[in-house]
Amino acid sequence: MNHSFSEAERKAVYRVIHERRDMRHFAREAVAPEVLQRLIDAALHAPSVGFMQPWRIIRITSDALRARLHAAVKRERLLTADALGKRRDAFMELKVEGIRECGEVLVMALMDKREQHVFGRRTLPEMDLASVSCAIQNMWLAARAEGLGMGWVSLFDPHEIATLLAMPQGARAIAILCVGHVERFYDAPMLETQQWAKRRVIDECVFENTWPVEPR
């Protein structure tokens, strides 16, 4: 029994996976409301452990609030740079966000009262975070298919963001998502082209039966 998509459809799926980029550079152009709705719908159709659907999305439409989010990221950027030691200067040369330029800013958060959801989380409570990450990935791939860029910003103090956005106790921001039109997509991941890191090959990540013994 064959349930696969057509060859052209399969190629499109793999193409969007391979061409997705964590974007930092945006063109100052609004995102059409119907397109934004499709991206959010894609996020809401992500898999979630125990069907708990722990994602909550806050759309930032206030310029003042966007400025405060940018300031929070800037403060954490400096603290992160200091924690990197010898790589501080190289890190400070990187563009790590596009909050001021992108068409839409969305804050992705974990809901409150997550402890009530035990299905699939009794021994792995972090599955709530895994579920929200799936929602973000869905949105990311949908954005690329729509010709939009998206960037995941994680340089912030979650307690500060929770206070700023009046989030209930127990809720937690995990991503500031920058979404918008771009002049061009990076040919390769930006951190790879900037020689910050490189993509691992299959043999470094996939093992058979047991974890390999590493030489000492």
trRosetta pair geometry for C-beta under 8 A, 3 or more apart (Angstrom, degrees):
i j d omega theta_ij theta_ji phi_ij phi_ji
4 10 6.8 -1 175 -69 106 126
5 9 3.6 -100 154 94 126 130
5 10 5.2 162 75 -54 104 76
5 13 7.3 116 47 -17 152 131
6 9 4.6 93 54 8 79 104
6 10 7.0 -144 92 -6 40 86
7 10 5.7 -55 -148 36 31 111
7 11 6.4 33 154 -20 65 106
8 11 5.7 -54 -149 35 31 112
8 12 6.5 34 151 -22 63 104
9 12 5.6 -52 -151 31 34 113
9 13 6.7 35 152 -21 65 101
10 13 5.7 -52 -153 31 35 112
10 14 6.5 23 155 -8 67 106
11 14 6.1 -60 -147 44 32 103
11 15 5.9 37 153 -27 67 109
12 15 5.5 -53 -143 34 29 115
12 16 6.5 25 160 -17 64 103
12 145 7.7 62 169 -120 104 110
13 16 6.3 -59 -153 35 26 103
13 17 6.6 27 151 -19 62 107
14 17 5.5 -52 -149 35 37 115
14 18 6.2 25 158 -11 69 109
15 18 6.1 -66 -148 43 28 102
15 19 5.8 4 164 -1 68 118
16 19 6.1 -65 -130 50 28 97
16 20 6.3 52 162 -50 63 92
16 141 5.1 85 138 -161 121 88
16 144 5.0 143 -157 97 90 121
16 145 5.1 -13 -112 -67 142 88
17 20 6.3 -39 -156 0 24 114
17 141 6.7 -8 -82 -115 58 117
19 144 6.1 151 99 -178 91 135
19 185 6.6 50 174 132 95 156
20 140 5.6 64 -156 146 132 105
20 141 5.9 -58 -80 -95 134 62
20 144 4.7 -104 -98 -46 72 154
21 144 7.6 123 17 -101 67 118
21 149 6.9 -38 76 -136 99 94
21 185 5.3 153 14 -168 139 96
21 186 4.8 153 -149 42 152 100
21 189 6.4 -180 -136 -103 82 54
21 190 7.2 92 -176 -25 109 88
22 150 7.7 -57 -130 99 44 64
22 151 5.4 79 178 -127 67 69
22 152 6.0 -65 -135 26 107 86
22 189 6.6 35 27 -142 98 91
22 190 6.7 -102 76 20 89 107
22 191 7.9 8 61 -7 129 104
23 26 6.8 94 139 -69 120 81
23 98 6.8 -32 125 4 83 146
23 149 3.3 9 0 177 172 121
23 150 6.1 103 29 53 108 22
23 151 4.6 -108 72 -56 59 95
23 178 7.2 -123 88 93 90 107
23 182 5.8 -103 -152 -80 146 143
23 185 7.2 -78 -89 -126 113 71
23 186 7.3 -177 -103 -8 70 104
24 95 4.5 135 147 114 141 106
24 96 6.7 -106 -121 -159 131 4
24 97 6.4 -70 -136 -71 89 2
24 98 5.1 158 -172 -42 43 104
24 151 5.5 103 -77 -106 50 151
24 178 7.8 69 -120 71 39 148
24 190 6.3 -9 8 -28 121 173
25 95 6.9 53 -60 110 83 155
25 98 6.3 -173 -82 -94 15 134
25 101 7.5 -26 -157 95 41 154
25 149 7.8 -19 73 121 56 172
25 182 6.3 88 97 -141 77 100
25 183 7.0 -47 129 26 114 102
26 98 4.6 120 -4 164 111 143
26 101 4.3 155 63 118 103 105
26 102 4.3 150 -31 -91 175 63
26 103 7.0 -145 176 -15 135 72
26 149 6.2 -149 -98 66 83 128
26 178 6.7 -125 -42 156 141 116
26 180 4.2 49 -154 83 130 129
26 181 6.7 100 -167 72 82 50
26 182 5.7 -75 -118 -91 50 71
27 101 7.8 104 34 164 2 107
27 180 6.9 -160 55 142 61 109
27 181 4.5 -50 58 103 109 99
27 182 6.0 158 -5 -123 92 17
27 183 5.5 124 -61 -52 110 72
28 101 6.1 -93 -75 -161 79 75
28 103 7.8 137 -155 -76 35 72
29 103 6.0 -38 88 -80 51 119
29 180 6.8 137 63 -175 72 100
29 181 4.3 -12 63 35 121 138
30 103 5.2 128 -139 -148 28 113
31 35 5.7 -119 175 81 89 117
31 36 5.1 100 122 -60 120 102
31 103 4.1 132 -24 120 89 140
31 104 5.0 -45 21 -22 137 117
31 148 6.6 41 -117 -117 113 144
31 179 6.2 8 -60 122 157 104
31 180 6.0 -115 -54 -110 106 58
31 181 7.3 180 -83 -30 72 81
32 35 4.4 82 67 6 93 108
32 36 7.0 -166 89 -8 47 84
33 36 5.7 -56 -147 37 33 112
33 37 6.3 37 154 -23 66 105
34 37 5.5 -48 -149 33 34 117
34 38 6.7 37 151 -21 63 101
35 38 5.7 -51 -153 32 35 111
35 39 6.6 36 149 -19 65 102
35 146 5.5 124 -157 -167 113 146
35 148 7.1 130 155 -34 133 140
36 39 5.7 -53 -151 34 35 113
36 40 6.5 31 154 -16 67 105
36 104 6.1 140 -112 -75 124 163
36 179 7.5 119 -113 113 88 145
37 40 5.9 -56 -148 38 31 108
37 41 6.2 34 152 -21 65 107
38 41 5.5 -53 -145 37 32 114
38 42 6.5 39 152 -24 63 101
38 142 6.5 -161 131 174 91 130
38 146 7.0 140 87 -77 130 138
39 42 5.6 -50 -154 30 32 114
39 43 6.8 34 148 -19 63 101
39 139 5.1 63 179 -147 90 87
39 142 5.1 167 -116 103 65 126
39 143 5.7 44 -117 -70 124 81
39 146 7.1 -76 -67 3 100 152
39 148 7.7 -54 -76 62 138 146
39 179 6.9 110 152 -148 171 154
40 43 5.5 -50 -154 32 37 114
40 44 6.4 33 151 -17 67 106
40 57 6.4 -161 -133 79 105 168
40 139 7.3 23 -88 -108 32 115
41 44 5.7 -56 -146 39 34 110
41 45 6.5 27 155 -15 65 109
42 45 6.0 -65 -151 39 30 107
42 46 7.7 57 147 -49 59 83
42 138 4.5 -171 149 149 90 102
42 139 5.5 146 88 -88 110 50
42 141 7.5 -145 168 70 144 85
42 142 3.9 -163 -14 -42 173 153
43 46 6.0 -27 -170 -17 41 115
43 55 6.5 -144 156 144 108 163
43 57 6.9 84 105 -61 154 141
43 108 8.0 -134 -156 -113 144 120
43 135 4.2 56 -168 -179 82 91
43 136 7.0 33 -124 -74 106 29
43 138 5.3 161 -95 80 40 114
43 139 4.3 8 -68 -56 101 108
43 142 8.0 -104 -39 22 68 139
44 53 7.5 30 -153 -148 72 118
44 55 7.3 -142 -99 75 59 132
44 135 7.1 43 -69 -136 27 113
45 138 6.5 -180 71 -168 79 157
46 55 7.5 76 48 -18 127 146
46 131 7.0 134 117 -178 115 67
46 134 4.1 148 178 120 122 96
46 135 3.9 -138 19 -84 152 59
46 137 7.3 113 -120 57 128 84
46 138 4.5 -137 -77 -15 99 139
47 131 7.1 -114 110 -132 61 79
47 134 5.4 -69 56 156 76 161
48 51 5.8 95 78 -125 97 26
48 52 5.4 -123 143 50 121 66
48 53 5.0 169 35 -71 165 44
48 54 6.5 166 -154 6 132 78
48 55 7.7 -126 -89 -9 134 96
48 131 3.8 59 -132 -153 79 128
48 134 7.0 -161 -77 59 60 132
48 135 7.7 15 -72 -48 103 105
49 52 6.3 -5 81 13 66 110
49 119 7.1 177 148 110 80 80
49 120 3.8 -152 177 116 107 145
49 121 6.3 118 119 -55 134 91
49 124 8.0 -122 -149 95 166 112
49 127 4.0 -1 10 154 164 127
49 128 7.2 -97 48 -71 116 43
49 130 6.8 59 -23 75 121 112
49 131 5.4 -115 9 -62 81 118
50 117 5.6 151 97 -179 146 106
50 118 7.6 147 -110 77 162 36
50 119 3.1 130 -119 92 123 108
50 120 4.4 -151 -39 22 97 115
50 121 6.7 -67 -6 -12 139 100
50 127 7.8 93 5 115 101 135
51 119 7.9 -11 32 94 71 142
52 114 7.4 71 165 -142 143 82
52 117 4.2 48 -114 -148 135 158
52 119 7.2 172 -53 63 103 102
52 121 7.8 12 -28 -25 153 136
52 128 6.7 -63 91 -108 143 86
52 131 6.7 151 62 37 98 178
53 131 7.4 -135 -103 157 22 135
54 110 5.2 -4 152 -147 116 75
54 111 5.0 -135 -161 19 66 98
54 114 5.9 33 -126 -111 126 114
54 117 7.4 -125 -74 32 107 160
54 128 4.4 40 -7 -158 173 95
54 131 5.5 99 29 82 105 129
54 132 5.8 -74 86 -54 99 99
55 108 6.4 -39 -150 -161 98 94
55 109 7.5 116 -160 70 51 46
55 110 7.5 -51 -100 -104 36 42
55 111 7.4 13 59 -31 9 95
55 131 7.2 -131 -38 122 91 94
55 132 4.8 142 -86 -116 87 84
55 135 4.6 -8 -70 23 155 173
56 108 7.6 138 74 -162 49 47
56 109 4.6 -35 69 72 98 95
56 110 7.2 33 19 132 97 6
56 111 5.1 117 -32 -79 117 77
56 171 6.8 -35 40 -147 148 123
57 106 5.6 -16 -166 -172 100 113
57 107 7.3 149 -159 75 48 51
57 108 5.9 -17 -104 -104 74 64
57 109 7.5 176 -82 24 27 78
58 106 6.9 147 74 -162 47 59
58 107 4.3 -12 59 56 103 103
58 109 6.6 33 -6 -2 106 121
58 165 5.6 53 154 -161 174 138
59 104 7.0 -46 -147 -166 95 105
59 105 7.6 122 -162 83 51 57
59 106 5.6 -27 -101 -106 60 79
60 65 5.4 -145 -153 105 104 117
60 66 5.3 128 143 -77 130 82
60 69 6.7 -50 -115 -13 164 150
60 104 7.9 136 55 -176 77 59
60 105 4.1 -29 52 86 122 107
60 106 7.1 -156 7 -84 84 27
60 107 6.6 79 -40 -18 107 98
62 65 3.8 71 80 10 113 109
62 66 6.6 -177 92 -12 59 81
63 66 5.5 -52 -147 35 34 114
63 67 6.4 37 152 -22 65 103
64 67 5.7 -52 -153 33 32 113
64 68 6.6 30 150 -17 64 105
65 68 5.6 -52 -148 36 36 111
65 69 6.5 40 151 -20 66 102
65 164 7.3 133 -149 164 90 108
65 165 8.0 85 -162 -92 126 76
66 69 5.7 -52 -151 35 33 113
66 70 6.5 36 150 -20 64 104
66 99 6.3 171 -176 165 89 99
66 100 7.3 127 145 -102 113 52
66 105 5.5 143 -117 19 101 155
67 70 5.6 -53 -150 35 33 114
67 71 6.5 35 151 -20 65 104
67 100 7.8 53 -99 -101 63 93
68 71 5.5 -48 -146 34 35 113
68 72 6.5 40 152 -22 64 102
68 164 6.0 179 127 -147 129 133
69 72 5.6 -52 -151 33 33 113
69 73 6.5 32 152 -17 65 104
69 99 6.0 -155 104 -158 106 145
69 105 6.7 146 75 169 159 149
69 107 7.6 -135 -118 -73 140 117
69 156 7.6 -31 -162 -105 73 146
69 161 7.3 53 -120 -117 86 97
69 164 7.2 153 -77 132 72 156
69 176 6.1 147 179 -126 126 145
70 73 5.7 -55 -150 37 33 110
70 74 6.3 36 151 -23 66 106
70 97 7.5 179 -126 111 77 138
70 99 4.5 -174 -88 93 92 139
70 100 5.7 46 -100 -55 151 91
71 74 5.5 -51 -147 33 33 115
71 75 6.6 35 154 -21 64 101
72 75 5.9 -52 -153 31 31 110
72 76 6.7 22 154 -10 64 107
72 156 5.0 43 133 -135 109 104
72 157 6.7 -114 -171 32 106 84
72 160 5.4 173 -136 119 126 134
72 161 6.4 135 146 -72 164 82
72 164 7.1 -90 -51 -34 149 157
73 76 5.9 -60 -149 42 33 105
73 77 6.1 44 150 -31 67 104
73 96 7.7 -167 167 102 115 111
73 97 5.6 6 155 -7 154 166
73 99 6.5 156 23 -20 151 147
73 153 6.0 -23 -120 170 137 133
73 155 5.0 81 -153 91 79 98
73 156 5.4 -47 -86 -72 65 95
73 176 6.9 -90 -72 39 127 154
74 77 5.4 -47 -147 26 31 119
74 78 7.0 30 155 -17 61 100
75 78 6.1 -57 -160 32 32 108
75 79 6.7 26 148 -13 66 108
75 157 7.8 -35 93 -9 118 109
76 79 5.4 -55 -147 40 41 112
76 80 6.0 44 153 -22 70 104
76 155 4.4 169 102 166 118 79
76 156 5.2 -148 -3 -93 154 28
76 157 6.2 -173 -78 -31 119 73
77 80 5.8 -55 -147 37 28 111
77 81 6.4 33 152 -23 62 105
77 92 7.9 107 156 -111 104 69
77 96 6.1 167 -114 52 118 147
77 155 5.2 52 -70 161 69 149
78 81 5.5 -50 -148 32 32 115
78 82 6.6 33 153 -19 63 102
79 82 5.8 -52 -152 34 33 111
79 83 6.5 29 151 -18 64 108
80 83 5.6 -59 -150 37 34 110
80 84 6.6 39 152 -31 66 105
80 91 7.0 -135 119 161 97 148
80 155 6.0 -76 -17 -131 147 110
81 84 5.8 -55 -154 23 32 115
81 88 4.7 80 174 -150 82 83
81 91 5.1 -173 -112 91 80 126
81 92 5.3 48 -124 -63 140 94
82 88 6.6 41 -92 -116 27 126
84 87 4.3 -85 158 73 115 93
84 88 5.0 155 75 -75 102 59
84 91 5.2 106 39 -18 169 149
85 88 6.5 -151 90 -34 14 96
87 90 5.0 -60 -165 48 70 114
87 91 5.5 76 135 -30 88 102
88 91 5.8 -62 -152 35 27 111
88 92 6.4 22 157 -18 65 108
89 92 5.8 -55 -146 36 32 110
89 93 6.8 35 153 -23 62 104
90 93 5.9 -55 -158 28 33 114
90 94 7.4 39 146 -29 61 99
90 196 7.1 157 146 -103 117 86
91 94 5.8 -51 -163 17 41 115
93 194 7.8 173 104 -161 104 127
94 190 7.7 116 -153 135 100 115
94 191 7.4 20 -133 -101 138 79
94 194 6.1 94 -103 158 97 169
94 196 6.9 27 -83 -67 139 141
95 98 7.6 46 157 -67 114 80
95 190 7.7 -74 61 171 91 151
96 153 7.0 99 142 -124 84 91
96 155 6.1 37 140 -4 138 146
97 151 6.5 160 -133 122 51 138
97 153 4.6 41 -107 -102 112 130
97 155 7.1 -115 -43 41 125 117
97 176 7.4 17 -136 92 127 122
97 178 6.4 141 -168 -31 75 143
98 101 4.8 -66 -176 55 91 104
98 102 4.8 96 116 -41 104 101
98 151 5.6 108 21 27 105 148
98 178 4.5 135 67 162 90 159
98 180 7.4 -124 120 38 130 126
99 102 6.7 -48 -126 22 18 107
99 105 6.0 46 -146 -103 77 130
99 153 6.9 -11 -59 -27 103 166
99 176 6.7 -6 -94 144 113 134
99 178 5.9 -113 -81 -89 47 118
101 178 7.9 43 67 -168 76 131
101 180 7.3 -155 121 70 74 160
102 105 6.4 118 79 -66 116 74
102 149 7.8 -119 -120 85 108 100
102 151 7.4 -140 -70 29 145 109
102 178 3.9 166 -21 -174 162 93
102 179 6.0 108 171 56 128 30
102 180 3.8 -172 -159 -5 74 133
103 148 8.0 -81 37 -143 131 119
103 179 6.3 -65 65 103 90 70
103 180 3.4 145 8 -113 89 99
103 181 6.3 69 -31 5 130 78
104 177 8.0 -5 111 108 91 91
104 178 7.7 146 83 -161 56 39
104 179 4.3 -20 66 67 103 104
104 180 6.2 169 20 -65 69 82
105 176 6.5 -14 -167 -176 98 94
105 177 7.1 149 -159 78 46 56
105 178 6.2 -16 -104 -103 72 60
105 179 7.6 -178 -80 24 25 80
106 176 7.7 153 81 -163 44 47
106 177 4.4 -17 65 61 94 110
106 179 6.4 26 3 -3 110 122
107 161 6.8 179 -147 178 139 125
107 165 6.3 -120 73 -82 163 160
107 173 5.5 -42 180 -133 112 115
107 175 7.2 163 -156 89 48 54
107 176 5.6 -23 -103 -106 73 66
107 177 7.4 -174 -84 17 22 79
108 132 6.2 143 158 179 115 114
108 135 7.1 169 -149 96 132 116
108 136 5.8 -15 -94 -81 179 105
108 173 7.4 110 79 -155 44 66
108 174 5.9 -54 100 63 91 86
108 175 4.3 6 48 59 110 103
108 176 7.9 -160 19 -79 75 19
108 177 5.9 60 -19 -21 107 116
109 132 7.9 -98 114 -139 15 149
109 165 7.9 -158 -53 93 149 151
109 167 6.4 -143 -162 -121 162 141
109 171 5.6 35 157 172 128 102
109 172 6.1 167 -161 85 86 37
109 173 4.7 -49 -98 -96 96 52
109 174 6.4 142 -117 8 38 77
110 114 6.4 -19 164 -55 111 143
110 128 5.6 72 -140 142 123 118
110 129 6.7 -45 -77 -84 132 65
110 132 5.9 -97 -82 -41 77 151
110 171 6.3 177 88 -156 65 57
110 172 4.6 5 46 55 109 91
110 174 6.2 68 -23 -24 93 119
111 114 6.2 133 79 -67 80 90
111 171 6.0 -47 -164 -110 25 92
112 167 7.6 160 -50 165 109 89
112 168 4.5 -62 -32 92 155 113
112 169 6.4 81 -131 83 133 46
112 170 3.6 92 -142 84 86 109
112 171 4.2 -56 -54 -50 85 81
113 116 5.3 3 162 1 91 118
113 170 6.0 83 -37 117 43 155
114 117 5.8 -54 -170 31 59 108
114 121 8.0 -116 159 170 97 168
114 125 7.9 104 126 -170 116 95
114 128 5.1 10 -161 -97 142 162
114 170 6.9 -176 8 166 85 110
115 170 7.9 -91 -5 -149 99 131
117 121 5.9 62 114 25 84 144
117 128 7.3 114 75 -82 132 110
118 121 5.9 -133 -154 63 28 91
118 122 5.3 39 -174 -70 89 86
120 124 7.1 -52 158 65 64 106
120 127 5.5 -116 134 112 101 168
121 124 6.0 -98 -132 80 44 63
121 125 5.0 66 180 -111 97 46
121 127 5.0 -131 -94 44 85 117
121 128 6.7 35 -111 -37 139 87
122 125 7.9 -3 -158 -64 4 74
124 127 4.9 72 117 -35 102 105
125 128 6.9 -19 167 3 62 103
126 129 5.1 -37 -174 32 74 115
126 130 6.4 80 130 -22 78 97
127 130 4.9 -46 -144 36 46 119
127 131 6.2 54 154 -26 69 98
128 131 5.7 -51 -152 31 31 113
128 132 6.8 27 152 -13 63 103
129 132 5.9 -54 -149 38 35 107
129 133 6.3 40 150 -24 65 105
129 174 6.6 160 -134 -113 92 158
130 133 5.5 -54 -150 34 32 116
130 134 6.8 38 150 -23 63 99
131 134 5.7 -49 -157 27 35 113
131 135 6.9 36 146 -18 63 101
132 135 5.3 -49 -154 32 41 116
132 136 6.5 43 148 -20 68 101
132 174 6.1 101 111 50 145 147
132 175 8.0 179 143 7 116 116
133 136 5.5 -50 -149 35 36 113
133 137 6.4 37 151 -19 65 103
134 137 5.6 -53 -148 36 33 111
134 138 6.5 40 151 -23 64 101
135 138 5.7 -48 -151 30 32 114
135 139 6.6 30 152 -16 63 105
136 139 5.7 -57 -152 38 33 111
136 140 6.2 38 149 -25 66 107
136 152 6.6 60 177 -100 136 124
136 175 6.0 63 -105 34 143 168
136 177 7.0 -163 -136 -84 100 130
137 140 5.3 -51 -145 34 34 117
137 141 6.4 30 159 -15 67 103
138 141 6.2 -60 -151 38 27 104
138 142 6.3 24 154 -16 64 111
139 142 5.7 -58 -146 41 30 111
139 143 6.1 36 154 -26 66 105
139 150 6.8 152 125 -131 93 168
139 177 7.2 0 112 -156 143 160
139 179 8.0 -74 159 -91 114 132
140 143 5.7 -52 -149 31 27 113
140 144 6.7 25 153 -16 61 103
140 150 5.1 -137 -119 73 69 139
140 152 7.7 -33 -84 -46 126 109
141 144 5.8 -52 -150 35 34 110
141 145 6.4 34 151 -18 65 105
142 145 5.6 -56 -150 37 33 112
142 146 6.3 27 153 -15 66 109
143 146 5.7 -63 -150 42 31 108
143 148 4.3 -85 -171 82 85 101
143 149 6.9 5 147 138 121 5
143 150 4.4 85 79 -29 167 121
143 179 6.1 -122 -120 -137 138 103
144 147 7.7 51 -177 -69 32 17
144 148 7.3 -100 -72 64 25 58
144 149 7.9 47 -91 -104 66 39
144 150 7.6 -88 -47 15 75 103
144 185 7.8 64 -134 -110 94 147
147 181 7.6 8 126 -123 91 76
148 179 6.0 28 155 -175 130 84
148 180 6.3 -172 -159 110 100 9
148 181 6.2 -68 -118 -82 74 44
148 182 7.4 118 -160 -3 39 91
149 178 7.9 -11 114 112 93 90
149 179 7.3 174 89 -147 54 43
149 180 6.2 -20 59 70 89 59
149 181 7.2 63 15 173 92 11
149 182 3.9 67 -22 -36 132 129
149 185 6.7 176 -90 -100 102 82
150 177 6.1 -13 -167 -171 103 100
150 178 6.7 155 -156 81 48 56
150 179 5.0 -4 -105 -101 86 75
151 177 7.1 155 76 -156 48 51
151 178 4.3 -3 52 53 100 108
152 175 5.2 -49 -154 -148 90 121
152 176 7.8 127 -165 67 43 49
152 177 6.2 -19 -103 -102 58 73
153 156 7.2 62 134 -18 99 110
153 175 6.8 119 59 -166 53 65
153 176 4.1 -32 68 67 111 99
153 177 7.4 -165 20 -76 82 24
153 178 6.4 67 -20 -18 114 103
154 174 7.3 -17 -120 170 97 57
154 175 6.1 -39 -82 -106 80 66
154 176 7.7 -175 -71 23 33 78
156 160 6.7 -124 173 67 91 113
156 161 5.4 60 141 -45 134 123
156 173 7.2 -36 94 106 130 129
156 176 6.6 81 -10 -17 144 122
157 160 4.0 70 81 6 107 113
157 161 6.9 169 85 -10 57 83
158 161 5.6 -55 -144 40 37 110
158 162 6.1 44 155 -25 68 104
158 172 5.4 15 175 -162 138 84
158 173 5.0 -174 -139 58 83 83
158 174 7.3 10 -107 -79 125 45
159 162 5.6 -50 -147 33 30 115
159 163 6.6 29 154 -16 62 104
160 163 5.9 -57 -153 37 30 109
160 164 6.2 31 152 -21 65 110
161 164 5.4 -54 -143 38 33 115
161 165 6.1 8 164 1 68 113
161 167 7.7 31 119 -3 72 133
161 173 4.2 -63 107 33 136 155
161 176 7.7 -137 -123 -62 144 106
162 165 6.5 -71 -142 50 23 93
162 167 4.2 -85 -151 50 75 122
162 171 6.4 153 -130 89 110 88
162 172 6.8 -41 -75 -113 124 41
162 173 6.1 -153 -62 -6 71 101
163 166 7.6 25 -175 -73 30 37
163 167 7.7 -61 -45 32 21 86
165 173 7.1 106 27 -64 142 128
167 171 4.2 -125 170 84 113 128
167 172 7.7 151 139 -61 153 19
167 173 7.0 -152 -38 -41 161 91
168 171 5.1 87 60 -7 72 118
173 176 7.5 25 172 -57 123 75
182 185 6.2 93 94 -72 143 59
186 189 6.7 78 107 -123 139 13
186 190 5.3 -113 -102 -65 165 76
186 193 6.7 -137 -171 -4 119 142
187 193 7.3 97 61 -77 91 135
188 192 5.0 -85 138 83 114 127
188 193 5.3 139 73 -53 103 97
189 192 4.3 83 70 4 92 109
189 193 7.1 -174 89 -6 47 84
189 199 7.2 126 17 -56 134 103
190 193 5.8 -57 -147 40 34 106
190 194 6.1 23 156 -9 68 112
191 194 5.7 -56 -138 48 32 107
191 196 4.1 -68 -169 55 86 125
191 197 5.5 9 138 37 114 90
192 195 7.5 34 178 -77 33 30
192 196 7.4 -77 -66 46 24 78
192 197 6.6 -60 -87 83 62 60
192 198 5.6 86 -131 -114 94 55
192 199 6.4 -12 -94 -25 138 85
200 204 4.4 -114 -174 80 110 133
200 205 5.4 109 118 -42 131 112
201 204 5.4 95 59 5 68 104
201 205 7.6 -171 93 5 36 97
202 205 6.2 -86 -153 48 33 96
202 206 5.2 -20 178 18 80 121
203 206 7.0 -62 -104 50 23 84
207 210 6.9 -85 150 91 125 32
207 211 5.8 35 145 -113 174 39
207 212 5.7 -146 -124 -23 120 89
